[in-house]
Amino acid sequence: MKPKIEVPSLDKLSKKSQNFLTSMQKTMGKIPNMYAITGYSENALQSYLSFSNRKSSLSSADKEIINLLVSQLNNCDYCIAAHIGKAKANAGFTDQQITSIRKCEFSDAKQKALGAFIKEVVENKGTVKPETLEQFFNVGYTNENLVDAVLLVADRIFTNYLHAVTDMPIDFPEVPKI
């Protein structure tokens, strides 16, 4: 049995982490467990907040497709739960579309190419078949989009793995199984 990593209360964290998280609580109305756990390291929290709030050449829909698909492929119910709400709010996805994304099933050619690309990146640790890459570019994605997509995969891998290591409680609505 692995040791339990507790979600810290603010008073268990450094002043710097407390300040970041208090600001987040004012904006979001809560401090998600992922950020509280990350707050054990004020440097990681500061770096992650800056990293996760960066600009991107990808659309909101593309970003949420990547967030959901990477989290599904890594079996991270925490991040799936967190991004279901974002996929609805930021990209306008329906429950049915979210289920299709998680299954990597797309009717739209551009989304299908993005899904295939991301799936191969995750499953093959960055190795992508030439034809998958060609299709990614053929539907209109650019070199800038490719770099931003891989960077977003890295972002999700951090949170997916942190959840796997800590097994923090999920503080978002329950994730439907697929």
Buried (B, 14 or more C-beta within 10 A) or exposed (E): EEEEEEBBEBEEBBEEBBBBBEEBBEEEEEBBBBBBBBBBBBEBBBEBBEEBEEEBBBEBBBBBBBBBBBBBBBEBBBBBBBBBEBBBEBBEBEEEBBBBBBEBEBEBEBBBBBBBBBBBBBEEEEEBEEEBBEBBBEBEBEEEBBEBBBBBBEBBBBBBEBBEEBEBEBBBEEBEEE
